[in-house]
């Protein structure tokens, strides 16, 4: 349905210059219902019929809405939007409607919804509105004004799927209840009679791009990312039936199911793997019957635990719900307004006096249209399943922005997004969603000088450590892409973040008391009872955290690279010196020589308990910042990788999220050969039946969290050893770590073309193979302290 549009719309972004519409007021007006509340829940339909003398070869329009829209032309769905953002950077889509138009009458129609109090946290908003602007005089006939007609659809009401109902933190908004008896079926089709509809009301203020006007409504900006992919997917298996019979043939679209009158039947269906999709359920007859669709990542036992994700015995569904009430007619199709995330989909059918026929049920997968251009293979073939599940995880956590998790939040958090972006760059070469994310965080900055922790978000939240990772994310982009104007535009925001943290360095040389939520990892932190929220190590609220001080130093060194590159040498040296001072203070006050570790907080004299606490995190950051001497780093990292307890003290372990930094430290210290052995927790997830990688070790809330897909990036950057050797990836450093593997091969996209490697490890420990670099790219191969220059093209190597 949408697939044909993807190529068309995405190529259009390159072909249509938006300059006219980014620097002048728009003649089209924002329109809405003349009497319905504009800031309360409501679903609306807009229509206009236009007359064209001939089929056009080009008919370009710019479209937006608040909250969201789905656009139809002559009954065909052609676009969904707008890409999520904030009101001062409100996206519009540019679409060529010509393929869907004909000579004579043509019907443009849009479904627009405003979720009110039931909107997801990721949805920012001003008020209800719809907008369509023709690109030139040819298309201005379609402009939104009072000639458009509108209907307030009475069939919709919200289903609250909130924290009390699902007993966990879930903020993706309400579900949909649709009563087919009051739904205007066929409203989008050309032959629909809309005489009973009312004329739309144009808003009083002018339509404007960002930067014009006096009022703070929508500041329009062109969409910078492609349209989402959409393709059909089908559930695989009927796992359980109660008071009804259903075969797998129904799920294949081959065998309708009839539920008798006055029956409550329940069907548990299994996709076989987690997905994001718009379910489309088609039913006939069954007037007054209610069908409830419930969605879950896994079933739960009596204790509320998921256990093995394949298991259903003794387990029940607790999930997000939609509902459809049949009107007795044939082939009525329910599709929710927004996609749902599910492996298991449960249909509960409650019929009245007439039997209901379930004609078909399928899903329309949706996601950012990433293409898997990288490849990886090794002598250990079990690594392929880790790659595949990691890639599914990354895909389900990417839409119009990156999602921390698709089921529970769909919020773009910086700590997650930094890792997700590196996966995107290495596996797809597509940097557009990373650029959008960096820009979103830039737009989120507030008067303290920090970025918000997640954005776009209607719920304000601040995690200062994530502001630091935003700076690092800009550094990542700078290392991988030549895009000076973009990176330079982020420097004022970067300086604001660095200054906020500088102001909180205490006289001890460590961080003093820190405001907001200083999240580090979902670890089992020791002696952190006075911290304001979970995931925070000791020393944040009262000061003296070595972890937070070292993360600050880690960021200052990367900021120094950026600032000096763009000529701000004095500021660069200032922050580098601050980083060195933080390192020195941490080592002087937190190094415990008897244990050979950095403590989480300064070690006080004997008799003052609770200060001698240790974590992998502090020591990983000490390695990454050179807070401990280079000669000691490999031994230190080896110690924290292998020891769970230090004497009588527990060593706090990094969870999936922070293992990204463990892997980075392994690269830095030459311990990459141990990377594959570190993947046991990921293998354990597969053994538990997970089809995506989870937020945390068991028990976990989210079964799909892209920060846990980091091995995907590491297979290419550690095992295959492919990394940028200088900013802009102008040259490459290839330093593979095979560990116990005997062969490895990989390929990743570079802006100049593909980098491909194929290596064998000989019994004597030498490395042989081939390396292919794109034209105009050179580099160096390193292996066991030896180096070999690399040139463009394919070359045989031996070290």
DRENMILO-122352 format. One record per residue (C-alpha): residue in three letters; x, y, z. Coordinates in pm, whole numbers, plus 50000, padded with zeros to 5 digits. Example, Ala and Ser with C-alpha at 12.3 -4.5 7.8 and 13.67 -1.06 7.14 Angstrom:
% DRENMILO-122352
ALA512304955050780 SER513674989450714 
END
This chain:
% DRENMILO-122352
UNK500005000050000 UNK502695024950103 UNK505695007249949 UNK505245023549610 UNK505235057449773 UNK508555052249949 UNK510775055049643 UNK508655083049504 UNK508515104249817 UNK512105097749916 UNK513465107149575 UNK511245137849585 UNK513075151749886 UNK516135155249663 UNK514235169049364 UNK511985195249521 UNK513615226549653 UNK511815236949973 UNK513335272049970 UNK510085289549870 UNK508265274150161 UNK510935279450427 UNK511165317250383 UNK507625330050319 UNK504125327750459 UNK502005299950313 UNK498725308350133 UNK497175275750259 UNK495655277850605 UNK495635254450899 UNK492055241050917 UNK490025223751187 UNK486445216051287 UNK484335247451339 UNK482755236451668 UNK484625206351812 UNK487205213352087 UNK490665217751936 UNK492695205152233 UNK490625175252337 UNK490535139652204 UNK489035137051858 UNK489405119251524 UNK488495139351216 UNK488145133650842 UNK488875160150579 UNK487905159150210 UNK488165180149899 UNK487415171549537 UNK489475189149270 UNK488985189248893 UNK492035184948669 UNK491985190248291 UNK494455161548238 UNK496505136648436 UNK499465156348572 UNK503085145148544 UNK503875164148864 UNK501575174749147 UNK503645183049454 UNK502075192449787 UNK503405199650136 UNK501355183550413 UNK501235184750792 UNK498865180251085 UNK498655180551462 UNK498805154351611 UNK499055132451299 UNK497505125250963 UNK497025097650708 UNK496545110950355 UNK494495094150082 UNK494175102249710 UNK491225087049526 UNK490865061449803 UNK494535051049815 UNK496665057250126 UNK499745076950015 UNK501395091450327 UNK501535091250705 UNK502995119850907 UNK504215143751018 UNK507605131551141 UNK507595138051516 UNK509205170151637 UNK508355200251853 UNK506075229451773 UNK508905253051679 UNK510345226951443 UNK507155211851309 UNK507705188651015 UNK505835188550689 UNK506075161650421 UNK506635169450053 UNK504775144649833 UNK504165141349460 UNK500545130449419 UNK500705127849039 UNK500815089449023 UNK497475087849207 UNK495655114949011 UNK493645113348689 UNK491975136848442 UNK488685149748581 UNK487545147348942 UNK489965136549215 UNK489315132949586 UNK491905142949844 UNK491105129750193 UNK492885129250526 UNK492285112750860 UNK493635135451135 UNK493725126751502 UNK494305145951820 UNK494805123852126 UNK494465150552395 UNK495305137652743 UNK495805102852599 UNK498655112752367 UNK502005094852392 UNK504765113052579 UNK506685114652250 UNK503905135652093 UNK504375173252128 UNK501475194852018 UNK499875229151980 UNK496265220751891 UNK494225201951630 UNK494985212551274 UNK495475200450917 UNK497475217250642 UNK498065210650272 UNK499945235350052 UNK500365232049676 UNK503965236849564 UNK503145259649268 UNK500225276149092 UNK499365242448938 UNK498725226849279 UNK497225256349470 UNK493755243149385 UNK494375217749664 UNK495315243249936 UNK493535238850268 UNK490875265550327 UNK487125267050395 UNK486425247850073 UNK487565215950247 UNK484865196350430 UNK485275179850769 UNK483605153650986 UNK484165146951358 UNK484115108851366 UNK481885096751654 UNK483015060451620 UNK486265065451812 UNK486855065952185 UNK490095060152375 UNK491115029152570 UNK493365037952861 UNK496525016552853 UNK498335033153138 UNK500765025753419 UNK498135013153670 UNK496564990053411 UNK499794974553284 UNK501634977953619 UNK504754992553465 UNK506035024853313 UNK504255027752976 UNK503695061252802 UNK502825053052440 UNK499295066952464 UNK495775053352453 UNK494425024852246 UNK491545028252000 UNK487945017152046 UNK485995018951720 UNK482215013651691 UNK481575002551334 UNK477905012951356 UNK478825049851366 UNK481925048651144 UNK481625066950806 UNK482665037150593 UNK484165046650259 UNK484805082650368 UNK488085083550173 UNK486605070749845 UNK485735094049555 UNK482065083549540 UNK481375090249911 UNK478595115449976 UNK479975142450210 UNK477055166850184 UNK476315162750554 UNK479865172850645 UNK480555208750748 UNK482985233750601 UNK486375234350767 UNK487335264450976 UNK490605281750878 UNK492655293251176 UNK493025330651219 UNK496805332951214 UNK498915329150900 UNK500675296750815 UNK504395301750857 UNK507745284350836 UNK510035284751136 UNK511345319451209 UNK508435339851073 UNK505455354551253 UNK504725367151602 UNK502855337751752 UNK504255305751894 UNK502105280451715 UNK503685257951451 UNK507045267551302 UNK507165246350987 UNK510345228950871 UNK510805203550588 UNK511045167050683 UNK514675155350672 UNK514135117650683 UNK512475093950435 UNK508955080450468 UNK508585049450684 UNK508645015050528 UNK505444994950526 UNK505094958350425 UNK502714929950507 UNK503594904650778 UNK501494875850902 UNK501174858751237 UNK502584823651232 UNK500754801351476 UNK497524797251672 UNK498874788252015 UNK495624785452211 UNK491864786252147 UNK489074788652405 UNK485404783852306 UNK486294784351939 UNK488284767351669 UNK490964784351462 UNK493574768751233 UNK496854783551116 UNK495224786550772 UNK493264816450909 UNK496524834450976 UNK497544827750615 UNK494364844350491 UNK492924811250365 UNK490264800350618 UNK487804824550783 UNK486744816751139 UNK483154818551261 UNK482404825551626 UNK478804815251711 UNK476234838651863 UNK476334845252237 UNK479874831952271 UNK483064845152426 UNK486004830252238 UNK489684837252297 UNK492444830652043 UNK496134834352131 UNK498224840751820 UNK502004840251790 UNK503984860451535 UNK507034839351620 UNK509134870651668 UNK508594906051791 UNK507444931551535 UNK506064966751496 UNK502974966551275 UNK499554981051212 UNK497254950851263 UNK494404949651011 UNK491454928251123 UNK488594922350876 UNK485264908751002 UNK481744902550869 UNK478294899851030 UNK478184896951411 UNK476234928851483 UNK477144942151826 UNK480024917651873 UNK483104931652049 UNK486594921051941 UNK489414930552177 UNK492934929452038 UNK495634926652306 UNK499354928652230 UNK502334916352430 UNK506034908952397 UNK505544877552608 UNK503014861052837 UNK503414862253216 UNK503124836653492 UNK501294840053824 UNK504194860553964 UNK504094884653671 UNK507344870953524 UNK507914863753156 UNK510334834553176 UNK510934816552848 UNK509304837752579 UNK508124806852386 UNK506144793352685 UNK502384797552715 UNK501344770452962 UNK500094785353288 UNK500644820153145 UNK498304848553068 UNK498214879852856 UNK498674913953015 UNK498904938052729 UNK498074969952546 UNK494544968052398 UNK492374980352111 UNK488704972252055 UNK486374969651756 UNK482584966851774 UNK481044950851464 UNK477994965451288 UNK476764933851114 UNK477954943050765 UNK480544924450562 UNK484274930550526 UNK484704957550788 UNK488414963850856 UNK489814977251180 UNK493284992951179 UNK494565013051479 UNK495725048551432 UNK499295040351542 UNK501355008851511 UNK501444982151781 UNK504394961651906 UNK503754924751961 UNK504954889351937 UNK501694876552085 UNK498344890251970 UNK495244878152153 UNK491764881452004 UNK488874880752250 UNK485574878252060 UNK482344884552251 UNK479324879452023 UNK475694889252076 UNK472674875051886 UNK474544870251558 UNK477634849751479 UNK480774868851377 UNK483054859151089 UNK486744866951125 UNK487704870850759 UNK491394879150790 UNK494104893351015 UNK497464905950898 UNK499974932251001 UNK501584960850811 UNK505144962450942 UNK506444997850982 UNK509835012751057 UNK512555035950937 UNK513565022350592 UNK517055011750692 UNK518784988350446 UNK521124962050586 UNK524244968950379 UNK526804954450620 UNK527514917450652 UNK529354896350903 UNK530314859750918 UNK532794839651123 UNK534014804351185 UNK531654803751484 UNK528394802451292 UNK526304808051609 UNK527324844651594 UNK525034848851294 UNK521924845151510 UNK523274872151744 UNK523734894651440 UNK520204887751310 UNK518484893351644 UNK520564924551703 UNK519524938351367 UNK515834931251436 UNK516244949351770 UNK517804979551602 UNK515094980851336 UNK512214979351584 UNK513785008151776 UNK513915031651476 UNK510975050651329 UNK510535088151284 UNK513035090051567 UNK515015063951756 UNK513025045852025 UNK514465033552352 UNK511835005952325 UNK508865003152090 UNK506364987352331 UNK506615008852643 UNK507945043452561 UNK508985050752200 UNK511105079052340 UNK514435090252196 UNK516895090052489 UNK520425102552427 UNK522235074352605 UNK520395048852391 UNK520625069352074 UNK524395072752081 UNK524695034952056 UNK521835031751807 UNK523455057451580 UNK526715038351561 UNK524795006851467 UNK522965026451196 UNK526165041051053 UNK528015007951046 UNK525204985450924 UNK523345008450684 UNK525515038750610 UNK522365060050648 UNK523145089750873 UNK519875109050834 UNK518185096151150 UNK521375102751349 UNK521465138651219 UNK517805143251309 UNK518425129551660 UNK521405152751719 UNK519255181651597 UNK516305171251815 UNK518525172652125 UNK519865206552017 UNK516245218552002 UNK515625204552351 UNK518165226752528 UNK516775247452815 UNK518005276353027 UNK520355255753247 UNK522445249352937 UNK521665212052928 UNK519775191852672 UNK516705172552781 UNK517305135552831 UNK514745124752570 UNK513265144352284 UNK510795150752134 UNK508885146452458 UNK505875164152604 UNK507135153952949 UNK510215173853049 UNK513045152153181 UNK516725159453240 UNK519635134753274 UNK522915154653284 UNK524965123853193 UNK522915121352874 UNK523765157452788 UNK527415146752804 UNK526675117552575 UNK525025141852330 UNK528395159452305 UNK530035125552247 UNK527415117551984 UNK528345148951791 UNK531975137551820 UNK530975103151683 UNK529275119651386 UNK532315141751325 UNK534615111451324 UNK532415092951073 UNK531155120250841 UNK532605151050669 UNK529925176650755 UNK531605207150906 UNK528695231550884 UNK526405207851073 UNK528945199751345 UNK529885236551391 UNK526205245351440 UNK526225223251752 UNK529215240251921 UNK527235266952115 UNK525025239652266 UNK528075218552344 UNK529685247552529 UNK526505251752734 UNK526595215352842 UNK530305216752926 UNK529865248653128 UNK526995234353337 UNK529205205453443 UNK532235227553500 UNK530265248953746 UNK529655217953959 UNK533245207454016 UNK533885209954392 UNK537035221454570 UNK537995184754602 UNK538435183854226 UNK535565158754191 UNK531965166054108 UNK530065183154384 UNK526315177854443 UNK524455173254115 UNK520845181854035 UNK518425162453816 UNK518655125053744 UNK522265113953699 UNK521555080153545 UNK524535057853470 UNK523205022253428 UNK520454999253563 UNK523044981753780 UNK522574970154139 UNK524335000354288 UNK525834997054635 UNK525195023454904 UNK523135045354668 UNK520095047754893 UNK520185085754912 UNK520045090054534 UNK516905105054388 UNK516095077754136 UNK517185043854008 UNK520245037753797 UNK522375062853988 UNK525615054054170 UNK526535067654511 UNK527955102654520 UNK525685120154271 UNK523415138254512 UNK526035147454773 UNK529055148554543 UNK532215128354505 UNK531215102754241 UNK534265090454052 UNK531995076853779 UNK530305109953708 UNK533595128853736 UNK535245105253489 UNK532365107153244 UNK532805144753255 UNK536525140853175 UNK535705115752899 UNK533455141952739 UNK535895170852787 UNK538585152652588 UNK536175146452298 UNK534925182052313 UNK538545193652303 UNK538995175051973 UNK535945192251826 UNK536765227051954 UNK540385226451837 UNK539355213151494 UNK537125243651448 UNK539715268651568 UNK538605272851931 UNK542025262852059 UNK541905281752388 UNK538555266452486 UNK539765232352371 UNK542845233752593 UNK540765246852885 UNK538505216052874 UNK541355191952815 UNK543075206053122 UNK539855202453321 UNK539695166153207 UNK543255160153324 UNK542495176453661 UNK539405154653706 UNK541465123953624 UNK544135133853872 UNK541585140454148 UNK539865107154088 UNK543115087854099 UNK544375106154407 UNK541145101954607 UNK539545070354470 UNK542395046654379 UNK542635017954626 UNK546115003354588 UNK545344973054803 UNK542474962754577 UNK543984976554257 UNK540774994754167 UNK539165028854138 UNK536405031854400 UNK533045047654321 UNK533565074554586 UNK536595087654778 UNK538015062955027 UNK537725077655374 UNK539635067755688 UNK538785034455857 UNK535625034956068 UNK533625054255808 UNK531725026655627 UNK529925027355296 UNK532635044855096 UNK534685015154983 UNK532385005654696 UNK533564994754354 UNK532094990454009 UNK533074980353660 UNK531815014553550 UNK534355035753737 UNK537235014253615 UNK536005012553256 UNK535865050653249 UNK539265052953418 UNK540645032953124 UNK538815053252860 UNK540035086253009 UNK543615075353100 UNK542895083153464 UNK545075053053541 UNK548475049953373 UNK548385034253026 UNK550715006253136 UNK548174995253402 UNK545004997553193 UNK544904962753038 UNK545464945953375 UNK542844968053538 UNK540254960253271 UNK541084923253286 UNK540514924153660 UNK537054939753641 UNK536044916453355 UNK536884885053550 UNK536314892853920 UNK532784896454062 UNK533944902754418 UNK536914922254551 UNK537664907054890 UNK534494911355093 UNK533154938154859 UNK530894932254559 UNK532034946454226 UNK528974962654068 UNK528504948353719 UNK527684967653404 UNK524404957453242 UNK523764955652868 UNK523704993352823 UNK527065001152979 UNK528774971052822 UNK529114993252514 UNK531735012552712 UNK533324980152833 UNK533714969852469 UNK535225003952383 UNK537734999452667 UNK538594964752538 UNK539454980052201 UNK541585006852366 UNK543584982352576 UNK544124955952307 UNK541824930852480 UNK539474927352184 UNK540264890352155 UNK537984885252458 UNK534994902352299 UNK533244871252167 UNK533574854352507 UNK531774884352660 UNK528644876552458 UNK527294849552691 UNK524514872352827 UNK523294877152468 UNK523384839652405 UNK521394835252728 UNK518684858152589 UNK518364836552279 UNK518124805652500 UNK515224822452683 UNK513304825552355 UNK513844862852304 UNK513714873851942 UNK515084908452023 UNK517574919552287 UNK516184931152621 UNK516614962552828 UNK518144944053123 UNK519134909453242 UNK516134889653367 UNK513674899553494 UNK513304927653243 UNK510554951853155 UNK511334956952787 UNK512154927852555 UNK513404951452285 UNK515954978252374 UNK518384989552106 UNK521164997952351 UNK521484960052387 UNK522134955952014 UNK525664970352049 UNK527374937151954 UNK526214944351598 UNK528524974551586 UNK531294956451772 UNK531354926951530 UNK532454952151268 UNK534584975351483 UNK536264949551712 UNK536134915551543 UNK536634929151192 UNK538484958851338 UNK537114986151107 UNK537345021151255 UNK537915056751131 UNK541545067251163 UNK540795104551145 UNK537785128051147 UNK535345124050861 UNK536485087850817 UNK539025101650567 UNK541195071150631 UNK540645037750796 UNK542385018451072 UNK541734981151059 UNK542774961851369 UNK540884928851390 UNK540524907951707 UNK539584872251624 UNK539944856751968 UNK539204819751927 UNK537784824851578 UNK539804810951290 UNK538104830951016 UNK536074862550995 UNK534694883450715 UNK532764915550714 UNK531644944750506 UNK530414979150604 UNK529275009450406 UNK531555040050396 UNK530575073250232 UNK532995064749948 UNK531835028649907 UNK532074995350088 UNK534954984850311 UNK535294946850299 UNK537634924150497 UNK538264886950500 UNK540784872550746 UNK542184838750851 UNK544294832851158 UNK547094807951098 UNK548104781651355 UNK551244802151427 UNK549204833351504 UNK549744852051179 UNK546964869750991 UNK546254865150621 UNK543374876150404 UNK542064903150174 UNK540954938950228 UNK538964959649980 UNK538784997450021 UNK536725020949805 UNK538395045149566 UNK540215074049734 UNK540325056950075 UNK543615045950231 UNK544485032750574 UNK546515009550792 UNK546154973150897 UNK547414965251247 UNK547964930751399 UNK549894921151712 UNK551984952951711 UNK552724951951338 UNK551384975951075 UNK550794974650700 UNK549725004050478 UNK546494999350281 UNK545535014549947 UNK542245017849760 UNK541014986349587 UNK541384949649672 UNK544644937649826 UNK545994905649978 UNK547424910350327 UNK549694890150553 UNK551074899750894 
END
